[in-house]
Amino acid sequence: MVTQEDLAKKLGITRTTVARALNGSKNIKLETKEKVLQLAKELGYEKNYLGSTLAIKEKKKIVAIIAKSINEEYSKKIKAGLKDFEDEVKAYGVKIKILEVDISDRVGQIEILKKNLDKKIHGLILTPLDTEEILKVILPSINELHVVSIGKELSSEITYIDSRYTKSGKIAANIMSNIAVKNGKILVIDGGDDLMSSKKYLKGFTTKLDEIQKSYIGPVKIESLLDNKERVLDYLSNDIEGIYINRYAPEIIEYLGEVKKDNYKFVTNGFNEKIRGLLESNKVIATVSEDFYNQGYTAGKRIFELLYKTDIKRSQRFQTKIDIIFRESLD
């Protein structure tokens, strides 16, 4: 799916300029506007949901409850995608209220959800932490409430933006197996479940290693990994060539550097400024990261269509792309 950000990057202009061109603003050079419209046509940019056949109806209340991770890029990018979509449909009076809850706070997310359902909202976007409890809460309102979930499927009846974390873990394993020598082992460390991605990353990584019959040690479960970094040292040996950590990878890699034990090959999942620095310094060979911006943008678009179009199926499933980032591919 082509987005306004894609058009902006290709043309070397801001996304706001692209939005002005697509929305017919007069506050833009004619030459720039023509370039944007031409590229949008060539790439098949979708703008039909804002077409003249769509009548403006009653203003709808949309709430997005987003999990806030230790990886600051996760919620930051999802929010950016939601806000950019909100900006595109501002002519329709659409407002997306974004609320954040710590990724480990299942109870807190449920409390926020209940509080907002009492306010008679029409649309709900979630990165759900406890799917069973969330379903119990929204079930009484499900006929009047349009829901889109990101990262975790609530049910086959609810629209879902699949983050494909398991596939990301498999891709990371493929990269690691190709850079490790034939007899070199891979140490796999389980840093715990963050209720969204880390468990799936680990499953994908080990499943792929099993498929290709690559030797590895673990997964080694270390409770409270951030507080017990030194325990990683207990599992290091001369036959280990690569290390994979499903959660807190940047922090552990930095720690191993401090104790002069970073002479291993690292492949990670996810992306943030710490990982960028590790890629730039060659401490990490590659990272596999989901396109969180487009998860937010797609969620906004789908909730809008569910609310304003009559020919859209209530439940749909969408997948956004996965990026493989090496030092050479950094912006």
C-alpha positions as CSV (number, residue, x, y, z in Angstrom):
1,M,0.0,0.0,0.0
2,V,1.4,3.4,-1.1
3,T,1.3,6.1,1.5
4,Q,1.8,9.8,1.5
5,E,5.1,9.3,3.2
6,D,6.2,7.0,0.3
7,L,5.4,9.7,-2.2
8,A,7.2,12.3,-0.1
9,K,10.4,10.2,0.1
10,K,10.5,9.6,-3.6
11,L,10.0,13.3,-4.4
12,G,12.3,14.6,-1.7
13,I,9.6,16.8,-0.1
14,T,7.7,16.8,3.1
15,R,4.6,14.6,3.7
16,T,2.6,17.8,4.5
17,T,3.4,19.1,1.0
18,V,2.2,15.8,-0.4
19,A,-1.1,16.1,1.6
20,R,-1.6,19.7,0.4
21,A,-1.2,18.6,-3.2
22,L,-3.6,15.6,-2.9
23,N,-6.2,17.7,-1.0
24,G,-6.2,20.4,-3.7
25,S,-4.6,23.1,-1.5
26,K,-3.7,26.4,-3.2
27,N,-0.8,26.9,-0.9
28,I,1.6,24.9,-3.0
29,K,3.5,25.5,-6.3
30,L,1.7,24.2,-9.3
31,E,4.8,22.4,-10.5
32,T,5.1,20.5,-7.2
33,K,1.4,19.7,-7.2
34,E,1.6,18.2,-10.7
35,K,4.6,16.1,-9.7
36,V,2.8,14.7,-6.7
37,L,-0.4,13.9,-8.6
38,Q,1.6,12.2,-11.4
39,L,3.6,10.0,-9.0
40,A,0.4,9.2,-7.0
41,K,-1.2,8.0,-10.2
42,E,1.8,6.0,-11.3
43,L,2.1,4.2,-8.0
44,G,-1.6,3.7,-7.5
45,Y,-2.0,5.8,-4.4
46,E,-5.5,5.1,-3.0
47,K,-7.6,8.1,-2.1
48,N,-11.0,6.7,-3.0
49,Y,-12.2,6.7,0.5
50,L,-12.2,10.5,0.4
51,G,-14.1,10.6,-2.9
52,S,-17.1,12.8,-3.6
53,T,-19.4,9.8,-3.2
54,L,-18.7,9.7,0.5
55,A,-21.1,11.9,2.3
56,I,-20.1,13.5,5.5
57,K,-22.1,11.9,8.3
58,E,-22.3,12.3,12.0
59,K,-18.8,13.0,13.5
60,K,-17.4,9.8,15.0
61,K,-15.4,9.4,18.2
62,I,-12.3,7.2,17.6
63,V,-10.0,6.1,20.4
64,A,-6.6,4.4,19.9
65,I,-5.1,2.7,23.0
66,I,-1.4,2.0,22.2
67,A,1.1,0.0,24.2
68,K,4.2,1.9,25.1
69,S,7.3,-0.3,24.8
70,I,10.9,0.1,26.0
71,N,11.6,0.5,22.3
72,E,10.5,4.1,22.0
73,E,10.2,3.8,18.2
74,Y,7.3,1.3,18.5
75,S,4.6,3.6,19.8
76,K,6.2,6.7,18.3
77,K,5.9,5.3,14.7
78,I,2.4,3.9,15.3
79,K,1.2,7.3,16.6
80,A,2.8,9.0,13.7
81,G,0.9,6.8,11.2
82,L,-2.3,7.4,13.0
83,K,-1.8,11.2,13.2
84,D,-0.9,11.4,9.5
85,F,-4.0,9.6,8.6
86,E,-6.0,11.8,10.9
87,D,-4.5,14.8,9.1
88,E,-5.6,13.4,5.7
89,V,-9.3,13.1,6.8
90,K,-9.5,16.3,8.9
91,A,-12.0,17.7,6.4
92,Y,-14.4,15.1,7.7
93,G,-14.0,16.2,11.3
94,V,-12.4,12.9,12.3
95,K,-10.4,13.0,15.5
96,I,-8.3,10.1,16.8
97,K,-7.7,10.3,20.5
98,I,-4.5,8.4,21.3
99,L,-3.9,7.0,24.7
100,E,-0.8,5.1,25.8
101,V,-0.3,2.4,28.4
102,D,2.9,0.6,29.5
103,I,3.4,-2.6,27.6
104,S,3.5,-4.6,30.8
105,D,0.3,-3.1,32.2
106,R,-2.5,-5.4,31.2
107,V,-4.8,-4.2,34.0
108,G,-4.2,-0.6,33.2
109,Q,-5.1,-1.1,29.5
110,I,-8.4,-2.8,30.5
111,E,-9.2,0.1,32.9
112,I,-8.6,2.7,30.1
113,L,-10.7,0.7,27.7
114,K,-13.6,0.5,30.1
115,K,-13.4,4.2,30.9
116,N,-13.6,5.1,27.2
117,L,-16.3,2.6,26.3
118,D,-18.5,4.3,28.9
119,K,-18.2,7.5,26.7
120,K,-20.0,5.8,23.7
121,I,-17.1,5.8,21.2
122,H,-17.7,4.6,17.7
123,G,-14.3,3.4,16.7
124,L,-11.5,1.6,18.7
125,I,-7.9,0.9,17.7
126,L,-5.9,-1.3,20.0
127,T,-2.5,-2.9,20.4
128,P,-4.0,-5.5,22.8
129,L,-2.1,-6.9,25.7
130,D,-4.7,-9.3,27.2
131,T,-6.8,-10.5,24.3
132,E,-9.2,-12.6,26.4
133,E,-10.1,-9.8,28.8
134,I,-10.4,-7.2,26.1
135,L,-12.8,-9.4,24.2
136,K,-14.9,-9.8,27.4
137,V,-15.0,-6.0,27.8
138,I,-15.9,-5.1,24.2
139,L,-18.3,-8.0,23.5
140,P,-21.4,-6.2,24.8
141,S,-20.7,-3.2,22.5
142,I,-19.4,-5.2,19.5
143,N,-22.5,-4.5,17.3
144,E,-22.2,-0.7,17.7
145,L,-18.4,-0.5,17.9
146,H,-15.9,-0.9,15.0
147,V,-12.6,-2.3,16.2
148,V,-9.2,-2.7,14.6
149,S,-6.4,-4.5,16.5
150,I,-2.6,-4.2,15.8
151,G,0.0,-6.9,16.5
152,K,-2.4,-9.4,18.2
153,E,-5.6,-10.8,16.7
154,L,-8.6,-10.4,18.9
155,S,-10.9,-12.7,16.9
156,S,-11.6,-13.7,13.3
157,E,-14.6,-11.2,13.5
158,I,-12.4,-8.2,14.1
159,T,-10.2,-6.4,11.6
160,Y,-6.5,-7.2,12.3
161,I,-3.2,-5.5,11.3
162,D,-0.7,-8.4,11.4
163,S,2.8,-7.3,12.6
164,R,4.2,-10.6,11.5
165,Y,6.6,-10.9,14.4
166,T,7.1,-14.6,14.0
167,K,8.2,-14.1,10.4
168,S,10.6,-11.3,11.5
169,G,12.2,-13.8,13.9
170,K,12.6,-16.3,11.1
171,I,14.3,-13.8,8.9
172,A,16.7,-12.9,11.7
173,A,17.5,-16.6,12.1
174,N,18.2,-16.9,8.3
175,I,20.6,-14.0,8.4
176,M,22.4,-15.3,11.5
177,S,22.7,-18.8,10.1
178,N,24.3,-17.4,6.9
179,I,26.9,-15.3,8.7
180,A,27.9,-18.0,11.3
181,V,30.4,-20.6,10.2
182,K,29.3,-24.1,9.7
183,N,30.3,-25.5,13.1
184,G,29.8,-22.2,15.0
185,K,26.9,-22.3,17.5
186,I,24.3,-19.7,18.2
187,L,23.4,-18.7,21.8
188,V,19.7,-17.9,22.0
189,I,18.7,-15.9,25.1
190,D,15.1,-15.6,26.1
191,G,14.7,-12.2,27.8
192,G,11.0,-12.7,28.6
193,D,7.6,-11.9,27.2
194,D,6.7,-8.3,26.5
195,L,3.1,-9.3,25.8
196,M,3.4,-8.3,22.1
197,S,6.4,-9.3,20.1
198,S,9.3,-10.9,22.0
199,K,7.7,-14.3,22.4
200,K,6.8,-14.5,18.7
201,Y,10.3,-13.3,17.7
202,L,11.8,-16.2,19.8
203,K,9.4,-18.7,18.3
204,G,10.2,-17.6,14.7
205,F,14.0,-17.6,15.4
206,T,14.2,-21.1,16.9
207,T,11.7,-22.6,14.5
208,K,13.8,-21.5,11.5
209,L,17.0,-22.8,13.1
210,D,15.3,-26.1,13.6
211,E,14.1,-26.2,10.0
212,I,17.6,-25.6,8.6
213,Q,19.2,-27.8,11.3
214,K,21.5,-25.1,12.6
215,S,23.1,-25.9,15.9
216,Y,22.2,-23.5,18.8
217,I,22.2,-23.4,22.6
218,G,19.0,-22.5,24.4
219,P,16.7,-20.8,24.5
220,V,18.3,-19.8,27.8
221,K,15.7,-18.2,30.0
222,I,17.0,-15.4,32.2
223,E,14.5,-13.8,34.5
224,S,14.6,-10.0,34.9
225,L,17.3,-9.8,32.2
226,L,18.0,-6.1,32.6
227,D,18.8,-6.6,36.3
228,N,20.8,-9.8,35.7
229,K,22.9,-8.9,32.7
230,E,25.9,-10.7,34.2
231,R,24.1,-14.1,33.9
232,V,24.7,-14.0,30.2
233,L,28.4,-14.5,30.8
234,D,27.6,-18.0,32.3
235,Y,26.6,-19.2,28.9
236,L,29.4,-17.9,26.8
237,S,31.9,-20.4,25.4
238,N,34.5,-20.7,22.7
239,D,32.3,-22.6,20.3
240,I,29.7,-19.8,20.2
241,E,29.9,-17.5,17.2
242,G,26.6,-15.6,17.3
243,I,24.1,-14.4,19.9
244,Y,20.4,-13.7,19.5
245,I,18.3,-12.0,22.2
246,N,14.6,-11.6,21.8
247,R,14.2,-8.8,24.3
248,Y,16.5,-6.0,25.6
249,A,19.1,-6.9,22.9
250,P,20.6,-3.4,22.7
251,E,21.1,-3.2,26.5
252,I,22.8,-6.6,26.7
253,I,25.0,-6.0,23.7
254,E,26.2,-2.7,25.3
255,Y,26.9,-4.5,28.5
256,L,28.9,-7.2,26.8
257,G,30.9,-4.4,25.2
258,E,31.6,-2.9,28.6
259,V,33.0,-6.2,29.9
260,K,35.0,-6.9,26.7
261,K,32.8,-9.8,25.6
262,D,31.3,-8.4,22.5
263,N,33.4,-10.4,20.0
264,Y,30.3,-12.2,18.7
265,K,28.0,-11.7,15.8
266,F,24.7,-10.2,16.7
267,V,21.4,-10.0,14.7
268,T,18.4,-8.4,16.3
269,N,14.8,-7.6,15.9
270,G,13.2,-4.1,16.1
271,F,14.8,-0.7,15.6
272,N,15.5,2.3,17.8
273,E,18.3,4.8,18.3
274,K,20.4,2.3,20.3
275,I,20.2,-0.3,17.6
276,R,21.1,2.4,15.0
277,G,24.2,3.2,17.0
278,L,25.1,-0.5,17.3
279,L,24.7,-0.9,13.5
280,E,26.8,2.2,12.8
281,S,29.6,0.9,15.1
282,N,29.4,-2.6,13.5
283,K,28.4,-4.2,16.9
284,V,25.2,-5.5,15.2
285,I,25.3,-6.9,11.7
286,A,21.6,-6.5,10.9
287,T,18.2,-6.0,12.5
288,V,14.8,-7.1,11.2
289,S,12.0,-4.6,12.0
290,E,8.4,-4.2,11.3
291,D,6.9,-1.1,9.6
292,F,5.2,0.4,12.6
293,Y,4.3,3.6,10.9
294,N,2.2,1.9,8.3
295,Q,0.6,-0.3,10.9
296,G,-0.7,2.9,12.5
297,Y,-1.6,4.5,9.1
298,T,-3.4,1.3,7.9
299,A,-5.3,1.0,11.2
300,G,-6.5,4.6,10.8
301,K,-7.6,4.0,7.2
302,R,-9.4,0.8,8.0
303,I,-11.3,2.2,11.0
304,F,-12.3,5.2,8.9
305,E,-13.7,2.9,6.2
306,L,-15.5,0.7,8.7
307,L,-17.2,3.8,10.0
308,Y,-18.0,5.6,6.8
309,K,-18.4,3.0,4.1
310,T,-21.3,0.6,3.9
311,D,-19.7,-2.0,1.6
312,I,-16.7,-2.9,3.8
313,K,-16.6,-6.3,5.4
314,R,-16.6,-6.0,9.2
315,S,-13.5,-8.2,9.6
316,Q,-10.4,-8.0,7.4
317,R,-6.8,-9.0,7.8
318,F,-3.8,-6.9,6.6
319,Q,-0.1,-7.3,6.7
320,T,2.5,-4.5,6.6
321,K,6.0,-4.9,5.3
322,I,9.1,-6.0,7.2
323,D,12.5,-4.2,6.8
324,I,15.9,-5.8,6.9
325,I,18.4,-3.1,8.0
326,F,22.1,-3.2,7.6
327,R,24.6,-0.5,8.4
328,E,24.8,0.3,4.7
329,S,21.0,0.8,4.4
330,L,20.7,3.3,7.2
331,D,19.4,6.7,6.2
